[in-house]
Amino acid sequence: MTLSELFLFANKDPLFLTGVTFPSEYPASPETLVKLTVYDAKDKSQESVSKQLCVCWTSFLGSATFSVGNLLRAKDERLTLSLRTSDGVCAGGTVVVSRLKMGEMEEVDVDHITTEIPSHKESPGSRVFKNPICKVYRFQTVDSKWMLVREQMEECTLSFSIPKQLLSLYIHEDMSRVQDLRELGELSPHWDNLRKEVMTRYGGIVNSFQETLAELDKITGRSFKPSCCKTQKSLEFIPINLHTQRMRVTCPRKTDAFYDVVTVGAPAAHFQGFKCGGLQRLLSRYEAEKKSTAYQCIYYSPEHTAKAQEVLSTMSLLQPLITSLADRLLQAAQEHSSPGLRDALKNLSDKTEQFVHTLKDELVKSALLALHAARPGYGSDQNPSPVQGLPGVLLKHQDSIPHHKEYDEEEWDRVWANVAKCLNCVIAMVDKLQEEDNSNQEPAPEQQLADVIISHNPGNWREQLCPLVTRLKECVMEVVEKAKRAMTFVLLQEAACSIPQGFLLQQRRDVVFSQALAALACGFVMRLYAGMQDQGFLRQLHLVGLVAQFESLLSTYSEEIGMLEDMDVGISDLKRVLFQITEAKSDDLSDLQPLVCGRRDHFTVEVPLPRLVFQTLPEEIKEGKPLRVFPVLFNVGINEQQTIAERFGDISLQERINQRNFETLEAYYKSLREKVPLECLPCFQTQTDIKELLETLGQNVVTKKRKNVEILWIAGTICRRLNGIRFTSCKSAKDRTSMSVTLEQCALLRDEHQLSKDFFIRALDCMRREGCRIENVQKNIRCRKYAFNMLQLMAFPKCYRPPEGTYGKVDS
């Protein structure tokens, strides 16, 4: 028996609900003594001019001591102990101590039990989740039976590790951008001055990020950022109050059920503030202003800029891959292996064709012309003017340019086409070599190209292939160099038009995305570990991907509308993230931490699993298939500021967010239904069809109704029915989030486990007063009070109001 199996039962008259912690670093034995001390604790409020202070008055009632061995030897492993005062006199009260394990449903006549215990199961998740707090309750069902409910809240190491990895990637990307700008070559004075200014800006960002990373590297042992640190600059990339919470339900003669949620403060740039709004408003305003102030540079639309980033990213991935595959082809030729030659050629052809297709874009050609016009001597003193037929490009132009080489507009087409021609030569040679090796048949017509080129000894495959493969690699490199300069010039225009506002917005976006990705990675890992034995879930994971449903309780008024604008962009940016499952090098803690790679336009999170666990996965996942996540955000404000917004302000942002994300959720379900049998989805007691739930959600989204929290309830239900990842957020994930999480837990107990209606409010109040969420408040602000006052709560929907004595005016 471990100490994690001990729970304190409370006497019903009066009813005491207390928590007992048994640290895992102090192993128990039968000789271990446990002392229980009981106090009468009363909350009193002391009013001051500035705020209301939390003061707790306690008086000693008595204590009792027992050994673990006595408990194990007792009948039914249950002890009734008399409380005694410090001088040994009986205090007149008793406590009941019992051994209790999840899954054992003894019919004990007790309403609920609460305790804190460490996690007792070793799993891959224990390497990522830490510092658990556990609470256990016993509630009555409609048929007068008892269910056991355990909620467990944990911190996540990814709170810090993901942002630190992202900062390193941001630094590397921006330093590479500076190097690319240097390699653009000689430019006219106008463009060269712009380049220098842009490089200076990038240098400032790199220095800032390096300082932040250095500060984070000094922090050891912490795995969450409390809400009171939300505006701290050195921690701005860290998500606020990120925790996982799992509710486990054990009912007689039924399989245990699990319900998970990730709670996190709204991803937003709290240090930078919201005086001018959040990302959505700032980006919209910036794009409009950029068009009107682009006289110093060439204006490219956001689509063209995104395409330039995509081309650069794809080239950086494909060029080394093509070189590696070409070398593998030569190795197969050296070994005279026909199967190896065929496989290597197929892979080389696929990647080369993908490379050629990526560069088949008018943007590359037009950007090369723009770069050519930016060289010294090409009318460098003229203002930019439109060039006919080139999409989104402005160029400096001069009627007569002396001593300047004419630009050959066909050069790019020839260079680009040479890659395909070289590949065809390689294919023809491989066909020729294999046919000569297999038979003495007449040469096929398609071999004639190779016949012309080769006059070597036909028996040496590598010798005959090497010149063709070398030429292919040279052509690929030539194309990369030209396209890289062209796309770098496009991004130079974007950066030049962005000074200084665009750089500030990118930094803000980096901060918000970092918080959002840390939360998403945490949720993905939690969901993956929970579904490792569920073949239907794993099939859904690699065939379609998972929904990540973010519930937000922010208001659309004052600063919180800026937070919501940040959060909306941050969650949307998660569409650029893919996940991959990998086999860990070892079972060491460091080798089981998720890794992030990529650049701003595309990130991949690698999740390593121990070898034995990895081997149980479907082949598609083991082969490294990228796994998609579909982020959706639904927001309904519930506080007094939302009341002001609904009556006198503007809630259109909330309406647009909910409508857009409803369409995304609907499209996901359609895709899921086409690719995966619905039998793969989890079974629930409530028989409402998912299609019907979506229709109801769609109706609620367009209905004009104040504080329509039913949108959040239905969206959460759909997410769970779709095997998705649930997130709940408010400003700090502490107060409103706690009300929402506890409400959802009790609703699940009612709808899925027949919680008696007479127990619903009692269960809800108990969870809010003694459960994991009040512990979360304590961790954040060192006070067991939700940050509400009576006036605020009058504006809340009734089911989101905490019980008396659990709230007050405190620093949050």
N, C-alpha and C positions, 0 to 999 in steps of 0.2 A: 504493500500500500504506500502511496505517496501522499504528502501533505496536501497535494492539489485535490484530493478526494474528500477532504474534510469540509463540512459546512456547519454554520451556526444556525440552529433553529431558534425561532423567537417564541416567547410565551405570548399567547393570544390576548391576555388581559392584564396590563395593556400590551399592545403589539409593538415590539421593538424590531426595527429593520436595521441591522448593522452589517458591516463588511469586515472580513478578516483576511489578511494577506499572508501567504506562506511562501517566502522567497525560495526559488529553486536552488540558490547557492548554499542553502542550509539544509542538507538532506536529513530526513527524519528517520528515527528508529523507534522500536517499541518503548525504549527508555526515555524518549523525548518528552519533556514536560511542556504543557501548553497552559498559559494563564489567561483567563478571560476577565476583563475589567469592564464593568457596566457603569455608565454615567447617565444622568438625566440632563439632556442638552436642550436649552431653550434659546431661540433666536430673538434678539431684541434689536430694534432700530434706533440709532442715535442720529438725530437730525442735526445738520450744520448748515451754515449759509451756502456753502458751495455744493455739497452732495450728501447723500445718505450713506453712512458707513455700516458695514456688516460687523456685528458684534455677537459672539456666541458665548453664553453663560452656561457652565456645566457644574454639576454637583455629583460627588462620588456616591454611588449606590451600594457597590459591593463587588467582590471578585470571587472567582472559583478556579481551581487548578486540577488538571487531570493529566494522565500520561496517555500517549498514543496506544501503548499496550493495553491499558485498562479499557479503552474504547473498543479495541478489536476483540477483546474477550467478553465484552458485555453482551447481554441478550439483544438480538437484532442490531448489534453494533450501535447501541444508543444509550447515552448516559443522561440522567437528570441530576443536575448539580444545584446545590443551595448556594446562594450568594452570601458571603460573609464580609463583615467590615474589617478594617485594618487591624483591629484588636481581636479578631477571630469570632466575634459575636455574629449569630445568624441575622442576616439583614431582612429576611422575610420574603425574598423573591427567589425564583429559580430560572435556570436556563437549560435548554435541551440541546445536546450535541449529538449529532448522528453522522455516520459515514454514509455518503451518498455518491453514486456514480451515474453519469448520464446513461440512459438505456435501462436502468433498474427502476421499475415503477412501483415501489412499495406504496401501499395505501396508507400514507401517514396523514393524519388530520391536521394539515398545516396549509395556510393560504399560499405563502411564498417565502422563499429563502433568498438571501442575497449574500454574495461573497466575492472576493477577488482572488483569482488563482492564476498561476502561470500556465502556459500551454503545455500539455503533457504528451502530445504526439509529435514525434520527430518526423518532419516532412521537408521537401524542398522549400516550402513556403517559410519554414522557420529560419531560413537564411536571409530572407527579405523582410519579414515581419517580426517585430520585437516589442518588448514591454507590454505584454497583454494585461488587460483588466477584464475580469469576468464577473458577471452577475447571474444568479440563478433564481428562478421563481417557480412556484407551483400554482397553477390556475385550474379552475373547475370548468369542465365542458358541459354542453347542454344535456348530456345523458348522465350527469352527476359523477363522471369519472375525473381523474386528475391528469393533467399534462404537465410535463417538466419543460421549462423554457430556459435556455441559457443564452445570454448575449455576451459576446466577446469583442472587445475593441483593442486594436493594436496600431502601433506606429509602423512606418514603412521606411526602410533605408533609402528607398528611391527618392524620398523627399530632397535629399542632398546629392545623391550620386548622379541622378539624371541631369539636373541643372549644371553640375560641375562638368559633366561630359559635354553638354551642349555649349557651354562657355568655351571649352577647348576647341570645339568644332567651329564656332563662330570666329574665334581668333585665327585659326588656320585658314578659314575661307577668306577672311578679309586681308590677311597677309598675302595669300595667293592672288587676290584681286589686285593688290598693289604691285606685285611682281609682274602680273599680266600687263598692267598699264605701262610699266617700265619697258616691257618687251614690244610695245606697239611700234617702236622705232621713232624716227625723226618726224616731228609734227611742226606745222606752222606756229608762229608765236601765239596766236589766239588760242589754238587748241592745246598747245603746250602749257600755257598758263592755267587753263581749265584743268588739265591733267594734274598739274602740281597741286592745285587747290583741293582736288578730289583726293589725291594721295594723302594730303595733310589731314583731311577729315577722317579717312580710314585709319590713319595712324593714331588719331585721338581716340577713336572707338576701341582700337586694339589695346591701347594703354589702359583705358577705363575697364575693359573686360579683364585684362591681366591683373589689375589691382583687385577687382572683385573676386577673381578666382583665388588670388593669394590670401585674401581674407577668409574665404570659405575653407581653404586648406588648413587654416589654423584651428578650425572648429573640429573637435573630436568627440565622439560619444553621443552627439545629439542626432535625433532622427525625426524631429518635427519642429516647425516654427510656430511659436505661440502667437495668438492674435494680437497681443500687445506689441509685437515686433513688426506689424504689417508695414509700417512706414520706414523701417530701417534700411538704409541704402545698401549696405553690404549683404543683406538678405533678400533683396528685391526679386531675385530669380527663383527663390525658394517658395513653393506653395504654402499657403497659410493653413495651419492646423490640419494637415492631411492625416487621416486615419481610415482604417478599414473597420467595418463592424459586421459581425455575423450573428444571426439568431438561429439557434439550433433547437428544434422542437421534438420532444420524445413523447409519444402517446402509446397507451397500452396496445400491444399486438399490431403495431404499425412501424414501418421503416422511418427512421429519423429523417427530418426535413431540414434543409439549410436555406437561409435567405441572407444574401450578402448585399452590402452597400458600401460605397466609398464616400466619405464626407470630406469636403475641402472648401476653403474660402474661395470666393469667386476669383478666377484668374484675372488679375488686373494690376495696373501699374500704380500702386498706392503711394510709393515714394514720389513719383512724378506728379501725382495729383490729377484732379478732374475739373480744374477751373475752366478749361476750354472744351470739355467733353472727353469722350473716350475714342478708341481707335476708329470705330465705324464713322463717326462724324468727322474726325480729323483727317482720315484718308480721303473721304469724299471731297472735303474742302480743299485738300492739298492737290488732288487731281485737277480740279477746276482751275485753281490758281496756276498750276504748272503750265497749262495750255496757254495761258495769257502772258506768261513771263519766260517763254522758251526762246526769246529772241537771241540769246547768247549761244544757244546750242541747237541740236536737232531733236525735235520732239518725236518720241516713239510712244505709241499707246501702251498701256499696261500689258495688253496681249502680246505685243511685239517684244517687250522687255522679258516677259515670262518665257516666250519662245527662245530668246537668246540664252536665258539661264538654262532652259531645258537642253538646248543644243550643246552648250558647254558641259553640262553634267553628263549627258549621254556619251559625248566624245571621250570624256575622262574615264568613263567606265569601259567603253568598247575598244578604244585604241590599244590599251595594254592586253585586253582579252584577245583581240585579233592577233596580236604579236605572239601571245602564248600559244594560241591554237595553230598558228602557222608553224611554230617551232615543233609542236606536237605532231603535225603532219610530216615534217621532215624526219622526226624520230621514228615514226611508223614506216616511212620509206627506207630509212637506214636499216630497220629490222626486217624489211621485206614482208611486212604483215598486211595482207589484203584487208582483213576485217578492221584492223587498226587504221588503215589508210581511209577506208570508207567512212568510219565513224568520225575521224578527225576532219575529213573533208566536209561532211554534213554540218558539223558544228561551226567550222570556219565559214562555210557558205551562209549559214543562217545569220551569224553575227555580222558578216560583211554586208549582207543585204540590208540588215537592220541599220547599219552605219550609213549606207548610201541613202536609204529612205529618209533618215533623220535630216540629212543635209540637202534633200530635194525641196528646198524652200526658197522662195523669192527674197526673203529677208536677208539671207546670207549674201546673195548676189548684189542686192542693193546696198548692203552695208559695206561690201568691198569697194564699191564705187564711191560711197561717202568717205571711207577711209582714204582712198586715193586722192580725193579732192581736198583732204585735210593735210596733205603733205606740203612742205615748203614750196612756194612758187605758184600754188594753185589758187590765185585770187585771195590770199589770206587776209587782206584788208577789207574784204567785202562782208556785208552782213549775210546771214543765211537766207536762202530763198528756195521756194519749192522746186523740186525736180520732177518733170513730167513722167508719170507712169510708175513711180517708185512709192510703194505703200508706206505711209506714215513717216516719210523722210523729208527733211529740209536740207539743202546744201548751199554752200557758198558758190557763186557762179560768176564767171567773167567771160565776156565775149571772145577776147583774144588773149591767150596765155602764151607768151613767148618762152622759148627754151624749156618746154615741158613735154615730156613723153606722153603721147596719147594713150588713153586708157583702153585696153582691149577687153571689151565687154564679153567676148566669147571665151576668154581665158579660163574663167571659173568653170564653165560648162565642160571644157576639155579636161581640166584637172579632175573634176568630180567624176566624169565618165570613165577616166582611165582606171579608177578603182574597179569598176564593174568589168572592164575589159581584161584587166589583169586576173581577176577572179575566174573569168571564163577560160583564160589560158591555163590556169592551174587545174580547173575541172577537166578540160580537154586532155591535159597531160595525164592526169590520174586515170581517166577512162582508157587512154591508150596503153599505159603501163599495165593495167589490170587485164586488158584484153590480150595483150601480147603474152602475158604470164599464163593465161588460162587456155588459149587456143591459138591456132595458126590461121584464123579466119582473115578475110580481106579487111583492110582498115575501113572503119565506118566513116561516112562523110563528115561527121562532126569532129573526127580526129585530124582532119587535114590541117587545121590551124597549128596543132602541135607538131605535125610532120614538118612543116615549114621551119619552125623555130629550132627544132632539136636535130642535131647530127651526131650526138655522143653515142657511146656504147649503150644500147637499150637495156642492158642487164643491170646497170647501176641506177636504182630508182632515185636515191637522194641526189646523185649528181645531176640527173636530168630535171628534177623538180626545183633544185636550189635556186637557179637564176630566176625562175618565174615567181617563186615565193618571196625572194628578196625584192624583186620589183614590186610585188603587191604591197609589201610592208613599206617600201619607200613612197609609193603613191598614197597610201593611207596617211603616212606622216606628213606628206606635202599638203594634203587636204586638211589635216588637223591644224597645221600651222596657219594656213590661210583663214580657215573658218574661225579659229580661236581668236585671231587678231580682229576679224570682222565683228564677232559677237562681243568681244571686249570693248570695241569702239561703240557698239550699241549701248552697252552698260555704262560706258563713260558718259554718254549723253544723258542717260537716266540719272546718274549720280550728279552731273553738272547742273541739271535742272532741279536737283533735289536740295541744293545747298541753301540754307542749312536745315530746312524743315524736314526734308526727306530722310536725312540721316537720324534726326531725333525721333522721327516716327518709326524708323526701322529698329532703333534701340528699344523703343516702347514695345514694339511688336515682338522682339526677341524676348523681352522680360515676360510678357503675357504668355507667349507660346511655351516658354520653359516651365511655368507653373502648370499649364494645361497638360503638357506631355508627361510631367512627373506623375500627375494624377491618373492619366490614361494608362501609363505603363504599370502603375500600381494595380489598377483595376483589371488590366489584362492578365497580369501574373496571378492575381487572386482567382479570377474566373478560370484560367487554364488549370491551376492546381485543383480546383473544385471539380473540374470536368474530365480529369485524366482517365477515369474508368467508364466514361459515357461515350460509346462509339458513335451515337447519333450526333452528339455535340461536336466531336472531333471531325466528323464528316462535314457538318455544317461549317465548321471553322475553315477548312481548306477549300471547300467548294464555293462558298459565298462570302464568309466573313461574319463579324459580329457587330451588332448595334451597341453603341456606347451612348446611353441616354443620360444627359445632364439635366437635372431638375434645379431650377434657380428660383429663389424667393426674393430677389432684389426688387425694390420699387423703381418706378420710372419717374423719379423726382429727385432734384438736387444732385448730390454727388453720386448717388447710386445709379443714376441713369448713365453716368460716365463709366462706372464699373461694368454695367450691363453691356455697353458698347464695346468695351475692351473684351469682355468675356465672349461676346458673340463672334468677334474676329478670331480670338484665340481658339475657340472650339472649332470653328470652321477650318482653321489652318491645320487641324489634326487630320484632315483628309489627305494631307501630304505624307502621312506616316504609314509605314508597313511594318509588320512583325515577322520574324523568322525564329523558328525553334532550332536550337543547335544542341549538339552533345557536348557536355562540359568536359574539360580536360581532366578534371579530378573532382572529388567531392568537397574540396576545400571551399571555405566561405567566399574567397575572392574569385574563384572560378564559376560560382553560381550567381553572380550579380549580372543583371541585364546590361548590355552594351549598346550604345547608340553610335551609328555611323551615318555619313552622308553630308548634305549641305542644306541651306535654307529651303530650297525648292523641293527637297525630297530627303526624308530621313527614314532609316530602318532601325528598329529596335530588335536586337538579338537576345533571345531568352534561353540561356543554357539550362539543360536538365541533366541530372545524373545519368550515367550510361544505362543502368538497368531500367530507369523510368523512360528514357528516350527510346529504347528498343521496343516499347509497347505501342508506340505511335503509328498511325497509318503511314505507308510508304511515301505518299505525297508530301507529308509534313517533314519526314526524315530527310527527304531529298532537298529540302530547303525552299519549298514553295512559299512565296511571299503571302502573308495572311493579311487580309484587309479589315479595317475597322470603319464603321459608318457612324460618325459622331452626330448626334442630334441634341438640340437644346430647346427646352420649354421653360418659359418664365411666367410666373404669376406673383405679383407683389401682394403682400398680405398685411403690411404694417400701416401705421397712421400716415406715413408719407404717401403711400399708395392711395389712400383715401383722398388726399389733396390732389394727386395727379388725376384721379378718375373724375373728380368734381370740377376742378379748375384748370388742370394741366393737359398733358398730351400722353396718351398711352399707345400711340401708333407704332412705336418701336417694338413694344411687346407683341402687338398684333402681327407685325411683319415677321418677327422671329418665329412665333408659333406657327404661322401659316407656312413659311418656307420649310421649317423642319418637319412639319406634318407631311408635306409632300415628299421629303427625303425618306421618312419612315415608311410611307405608303409604297414608294418605289422599291425600298429594300424588301418589304414583304412580298411584293410581286416577284422579284428576282429569286427570293428564297423558295417560294412556292413552285417556281419553274425548275429549280435545280435540286431540291432536297425534299424527300417525302416528309409530310407533316408529322409522321410517326416519330421522327427524330426529335421533335420538340417535347419539352417536359409536360407531364400530366398535372392538371390542377383540378381541385374539387369543383370550382366554379366552371360551368360548362359553356360559358359565353364564347362564341366563335371569335377568333382574332379578327376576321374580316368585319364582323359586327362591331367589335370594339373600335376598330379603325374608323368606321362610319360614325360612331358616336363621338369619337375624338374630333373628327372633321367638323361635325356639327357644333361642338363646343368651341372650337377654335374661331369660328365665324360668328358665334353668338355674342351679342353685346351684353355682357353680364359682369357686374363688379366682382372683383376678387374670385374669379371662377376657378377655384382650386380643383374642381373636378377634372380640369385639363391635366393637372399634375398626377392625379390619382390614376386616370385612365392610361396616360403615357407610361407611368411606372408599371402598371399591370401588363401592358403590351410588351414592354421591355423584358419582364420576367418570363412571359409566355414565349418570347422569341429567343430565350437563352442569352439575353444580352447582359451588359455590364451597367449597373445602376450607380449614379452619382447624385449626391444632394449637396447644394451650396446655398449660402447666403453671404453676407459680407465677410464673416469670420468663421463660418461653419460651426458656430458655438451655440447660439440661442435659437433663432428661427429654424436652423437645421435640426437641432435637437427635438424641437416640437414635431417637425415633419417625420423624422426617422422613427420616433416612438409611436406616432400615429400610424405610420405604415406597418410597423411591427404588430400592433394590436389589431389592425384591420386584417392582416394575414392570419393571425390567430383566430379571428372571428370567421373569416370566409373559408379558410382552408383546414382549420382544426377545431371547429365548433366551440370556440370560446363562448361561455355562457354570457348572454347579454347583461346579466346582473354583475358580471365581473369585468365588463369592458372598461368602464370608467375607472374602476379600482385598479385594473392592470395598467391603464394608461398613466394614472397618477403615480402608481408605484414605480414604473419605469422612469418617469420624469424626476421623481423625488430621490430614488435610491439607485437608479440604473447607471449604465456606462456613460450616458450623456452628461449627468451632473458631475461625474468624474472628469469628463472632458473639460467642463467649465473650470473645475478646480485646477487642472493642469495648465490652463491658459492664463487665468487671472488670480490664482491663489485664493479663490473665494467660491463657496458653493451657492452662488446666486446667479440665476439667469438675468441678463441685463435688460430687464423690462421694468416699466412702471405701470401703475394702474391705468393711467390715461392712455398709454400706448395699447395696452391689452384690450381696452374697450373697442378699439378699431380692428382687432384680430378676429378672424372667424373663430367661433367658440371652441372648436376642436383643436385649435393651435394655442390655447391658453394653458399655462402651467398651473399646478395646484398652489394654493395659498402657502406662503412661507418659503417658496423656492425662488422668488424673484426680488429684485430691488435695483436701485440706481447704483451701478458699479462701473469701474473703468473696464472697457471692453477692447 
